[in-house]
Amino acid sequence: MSVEPVLQQVYRENRARMLAALIHVLGDFELAEDALQDACALALRKWGDTAPNDPVAWLLTAARNSAIDRLRRARIGREKLAQAGEQSRVVTTMTDMGDDSLLRIGDERLSLIFACCHPALAEDARVALTLQAVAGLTARQIARMFLIGESTLAQRLVRAKRKIRDAGISLEVPADHQLSERLSGVLAVVYLIFTKGYTAVPEQVEQSELCEEAIRLAKLVATLMPDEPEALGLVALLLLQHSRRAARYDPAGDVVLPENQDRARWDRAGITEAVGVLDRALRLGRPGPYTVQATIAALHAQAASADQTDWPGIAGLYAQLLAVDPSPVVALNHAAATAMATTPEEGLALIDGIDGIDRYHLLHAARADLLRRLGRTTEAAAAYRRAHELAGNPADRRFLARRLLELDNREPR
């Protein structure tokens, strides 16, 4: 019997934990990654028909030995070699490195997030690097989330890792007094981990589990930093978005628009919890982007029906969000909400003024919907085709294809 499935499971479930331990020992991100890959390749050759009793310890020992061999062969990193050689036992946890709050929690994945979000790195590099290390996302997946080219993102990752190595940037878990300066990057990473799971198709179980993991991490951050309103705001936002998970797709796996969802299937306990957390965030003052987004999500979640949604209030909150966190995606959401609060013409005018996200399928989908509502079917069909070309989620592609079919019997205008 092959041990490959066992190795794959061990790697998937413990990758962040093992990588965090190796980075702490070696102080070199790329070396830790390479050594862990070497250990997995060695395991395929050495384990035979049965995995060892403690496969994580085996892989960590093999990775550490591989790293030492790599350093020795290259005749560099004498200090790193000495440091690695002094480790007389396998490091399987990061909870023994100090007395600060983050270390007492003992969560390797959260520790690695804070370690990678070093202020010496540009924030976009911190986020991309941590998504790769913690969530195991590829450069292509991260590039799609950032709406940039894969080669651009790959270069960004390489530069970040080399800067860590060449500048001797410490990847140890920060002390309590250093947590605040890393908070924005940490929250961004956690939100993107959630987004990756939220946008997965229903049958992608592993991807969907990222939502629960992101919520768990967000709650840990809020526990660490209870006086940070944005940490609480992110928890509320994730809970509110996740509350609709059971109603977002039909039994065939097709998209169900929010206005058509069965609200009885929404997680009311999750919504109640989220609103309570949001109230705490708002009482602290200084509402930032996550708190504003959570307030928008709460207005959606608390509406008794789609017709009773407070669209003017939502449009106003998106305008506030544009002021504190301007981006083309926020501008798109503001335009869509404005169209619901006022007229499709006003929303369409705002969408047509957005630059920088032409390859974002939801831009063209939103534009197509407004054109459809205005009866401009030829233009709407062209926009739906463009959205269909760009969409990566099969469920989104099926929805857009249905919209195109619905336009076939309508007269162009």
N, C-alpha and C positions, 0 to 999 in steps of 0.2 A: 504493500500500500504506500502510495506517495505521501511524503510529508509536506509537499508544496502547499496544499490548502491550509495546513496547520500553520506553516510559516507565514503565509499571507495574512491569516487572522491575527497572529501574534504581532506582526508588523503593523497592521492597520490599527489595532487597539492600543499599542504601546509605543508607537513611533514618536509622539511628542515627548513622552516620558524619557525614552532612551536618548533622543536627540538633546533634550535639556541637560541630561546628566553628562553627555559627552562634550557638549559645548562648555559646560562649567569646568570640566577637567582640562580640555585642550585649549580653550580660549580662541578657537578658530572655527568659524561656521562651516566653511567649505570642507575642511579636514574632517569635521565631525560627520557631515553628510556622506562624504566618500567612504569613511571608515565603516559607517553603518551599512552602506551598500556592500562593501567587501565582506562584512560579517554575514549578511544574508546570502551572498553567493557561496560563501564557505559552508554555511549551514545546509544548503541544498546538496553539497557533496559529502558532508560528514555525518549528517543525522541518520542516513540510511532509512530504515522503515519506521523508526520510532523517534519522536522528539524527546529531548532531555526533560527531566522533571521540572526544571526552572529555565524555560527557553529564553526569557528576558535576560537573566543573569548570564547565560551562555553567550547571547548575542553581544551584550555589553563587554564581556571579557574579550571576545573575538574582535570587536570593533576597536577597543583600546589597544590591543596588540597590533592590529593592522595600522592604526595611527602611528604607533611607535616605529613600526617598520618603514612607513612612508617617510617619516621625519629622518630616520637614520639613513635611508637610501639617498635622500635629497641633500644630506649633509647641511641641513639648515634647522633652525628652530631649536638650538641647543637648550635654551631656557624652557621651551615648551616640552622638550623631551624629558628634561629633568623633572619638571612639574608632573608630567604624566607618569613617569617612573616611580614617583614617590607615592602614588596611589596604591596602597597595599591591599585594598579591597575593591570590589566592584561597587560602583556608585549606582544605586537603583532608586534613589529618592533625592529630592533637593530639600528635604525638611531639616537637615542637620547642619545648615550653613549659617545659622545666626538666630537671633531672638526677635527679629522684626515680624510684624503682623503677617505679611505675605508668606513668609517662611513657616509661620506657625500654622497657617491654613493647610500647607502641605500639598497644594495642587500644582503638579508639575506643568500642566498645560498653561495655566494662568501665569505661573512663574516665568515660563519661556516667553509669553507674550510681553510681559513687563520688561524682561531682559532684552528682547529684540527691539523694543520701542525706545532705543537710546537717543537722547536729544542731539547727539553729534550727527545723526543721520537725518536727511530730509524726511519730512513726514510721509510723503508718498512712498519713499523707499522703505521706511519702517513698516508701513502697512503691507506693502507687497511682500517684503521679506517674511513677515510674520504669518501671512496667509499661506505662504509656501511651507514654512517650517511647522506651523501648528495645525493648520487645516489640511495640509497635504495637497493643496491645489497646484495644478500645473501652471506654467507661464501663460499658456493659452487661455486657461479658465480665468486667471486673474486679469489678463488683458481685456477680456470681454466685460468683466465687471467694471474696469476702469475706462472702458470705451476708447482704448488705444490699441495700436498694433502690437502683435505678439513680439516682434523683434525689438520694438522699443521697450517693452516691459522686461524682456530677457536681459537686455543691456543694463537696465536699471537694477535688476537683481544682482548681476555680476559686479557692477560698480559698488553696490552696498556691501557685498561680502568682501570684496577686496579692500574697501575702506576699513572695515572692521579689522581685517588681518593686518594691513600695512600701518594703520594708525594705532594699533594695539588697543582698540576700544574694548573695554570690559563688557562681557556679556553675563556678568553675575546678576543675581536678583537684587534689585535696588532696595535700599533701606527706606523706612517709612517716609522720611523727609524728602525723598526723591520721587515719590509716587505721583505727586500732582503734576510735575513737569512732563510726565509720560502719559497722563490720563487721556488726552485727546487721541493720541495714536492707538492706545489700548481700546478705547470705545469704538473707534473706527474699525479696527480689526474685528472685534466681536460682532459689530453690526454687519460687516461683510460676510462673516461666517454664517450668520443667520440668513442673509440674503441668498447665499449660495444654496442653502437648503430650501428656502421659501420658493425659489424659482425652479426647483427641480420638478420633473414630471412625477406623478403619483407613484409609479412603479419603482422609482429610484429610492429604495428604502434607506440605503446608506447616506444618500445626499439629504433626505428629509430629516434624518436623525441629527443633522447639523443644527437644525432649529432648536431642538432641546438642549444640545450642548452649548449653543450660544446663550440661551436663556440662563442656563446654569452658571456660565462664566460671568454674565452680566450681574447676576445676583451676588456672586462672590465679590466682584468689584464694588458693588454698592454696600456690601457688608464691610469691606475694607475701608471705604471712604463714605460713611453715611451722611456727611455734611456736604457732599458734592451733588448739586441738583441734577447735573447732566448724567451722572451714574444712575440715579433713580429714574430720570427721564428715559434712559435707554431701556431699563427693565420694563417700564410701563409700555413703551412703544413695542417691544418685542412680544410681550404678552398679548397686547391688543391685536397685533397683526396675526399672531399664531392662533388667536381665538376663532378665526374663520376657517381653519385648516380643513375641517370636515365638510364644509359646504362649497369649497372653491372648485371642486371637480365633480362631475356626475359619475355614476357607476362605470361608464365606458371610458373614463379618464379624460373627458372633454371639459374645457373651461366653462365655468358658470359665472357670468358677470355679477358683481356685487348686488346690483338692483334685482337680480333674479334669484339670488341665493335664499335658501330656506333658513331664516334667522333662528328657527327653533334648534338648528344644528350648531349654532354658534356656542362656544364655550362660555356660558354666563359666569361660571365661577372664576374663570381666568379674567374676564372683563372686570368683574368686581374687584379682584385682586389688583389689576392694573390701575383702575381708577383710584384706589386707595394709595398706591405708590405714587401716582401722578399728583395727587393732592399734596403729599409730603414734599415732592419736588417743587411744586408751585409755591408752597409756604416758605421754602428757603429763598425764593426770589432768584433773580438773575437767570431767567429761562433762556436756555441755549437751543441749538438746533434740534436735539433729541427731545427735549421737553416740549417744544412747539409742535414737532411731528406727532408726539404722543397725544397732545391736545387735539390735533386734527383727527387722529385715529379714534379718540374717545367720542368725538362728535358723530363719527360714522357708526361706531359700535352702539351708542346709546339711542340712536334714532329708532323709533318703533317700526318704521317702514322706510323704504327708499324715498317715497314721496315726502316724508317728514324730515329728510336730511337738511341740516342747516347749511345750505350751500353758500349764502353770503358770509356766514361766520367762517366757513372753511376757506373761502377765497381770501378773506381778510387775514387769516392766519398764515396762508401761503405768502401773502404780501409781506407779512412780518418776517417769515422765514427767509424770503429773498433778501431782506435787509441785513440779516445777521449771518446768512450762509448762502450767498449767491452762487448759483450754478445753473447750467442749461437744463438739467433734469428738474430742479426746483421750479424753474421758469415754466417748464412744460406742465407740471402739476398745477401751478397757479393758473395757467391758461385754461386747462381742462375744468378746473373749479369755477373759473370766471364764466365759462360757457354755460355751465349749469346754473349759475347764480343770475346771469343776465341773458345773453343771447349767443347762439352759435357763431354769429358773425364776429362778435367781440372776441370770443375765444380763439377763432381762426386767425384773426389779425395778430393776436399775441403769439400764436404758434409760428406764424410765418416770419416773425421777427427774431426767432431763436436761432443762434448760430452754434456750431461746434459739435452737434450730435446727429449729423446726417445719417450715420450708420447705426443709429439706435432705433430698433424696429418700433418701439412704442411711440416715437415721434410721428412716424408715418401712419401708425394705426389710429392715433388720436386725431390726426388731421383728416384721415379718411372718414372717421365716424362723424366729424362735424360736417364734412362735405356731403356725406350721405343724408344727414339730417336736413341739410339745406336743399336737397334734391339735385345736387350737381354730381350726377351718377358717373359720368365719364371720368371726371377728376378723382372722384372717390375710388373708382376701380383702380386707377393708376396708383393711387396712394396705398391701397390694400395690397396690390401686387408687390410694391416696393417693401412694405412691411413683411410680407410673406417671404420674400427673398432673404431678408436680414434676420428673421426670427430663428433662434436655435432650438427652442423648446417645441417638441412635436405637437403638444397640445395647443400651443399658441398658433402653430402653422395650420392645424386643422380648423381652428376657430376662424382664422383669417380667410382660409379657403371657402368656408361656409358663407362668410360675408360677401365674398366675390360672387358666389353662386346666386345669392339673394338679389344681387344687382342685375343679373342677366335679363330679368323680365321687366325691368324698369326702363322707361324712356330716358335717353340722355338729355341733359339740359345744358 
